[in-house]
Amino acid sequence: MKKATLFISIIFILVFILISDIVDRSIVFSQQPKFEIEDLTFLSDEELDTKKYYESFFDNPKYKFPRKNTIKIKLYKNRFLLSRLTSIAVNSQLKDELINFFNNPVNFDWNETTWSVDESEYILRFFNEKDNEIGKVFLCLEGCGMTESLPFSPNMKFGGLSDIGMKKILGIIEQIEKE
């Protein structure tokens, strides 16, 4: 009876760890972007210009990523069961550089592709003063050049990195990994 209880407990713990890792890395990605995109449904075909609509929000502080004061950022390699072990705290200079990067539309293009966040190589997590996660960016760089952010920001257009943005983010990640 003790062996059976121990075995069931171990299985339960392993299943819990596996599920929590999958959810934590947001492979189960069900959150909808919080943005006034529903306004687009009331426009006629002639009026519908998504790019211009997004551009109208570029300088709006309400949609600045990650919408709250960021105290720290951590970079995670998106690896099954190892992502938390590979986290790297970002120094304050690079923290500011990252926040500016994700709020500069020049770093992004209008291209979009179909990709899943589990294909991303990195996850950047943004934390407030209470150590609560307030933002997350998935980076699919190699052969993809895409980002996905929570919360959504129109500054990132459809999530595609421009050539300038790709060079900048690769340089920032390289600096983070060197530390």
Secondary structure, DSSP 8 states (H G I E B T S, - for coil): -HHHHHHHHHHHHHHHHHHHHHHHTTSS------SGGGGGGGS-TTT--HHHHHHTTTT-GGG-TTSS---EEEEEE--TTTTGGG-EE--HHHHHHHHHHHT-GGGEES------GGG-SEEEEEE-TTS-EEEEEEEETTTT-EEEEES--GGGTTSEE-HHHHHHHHHHHHHHHH-
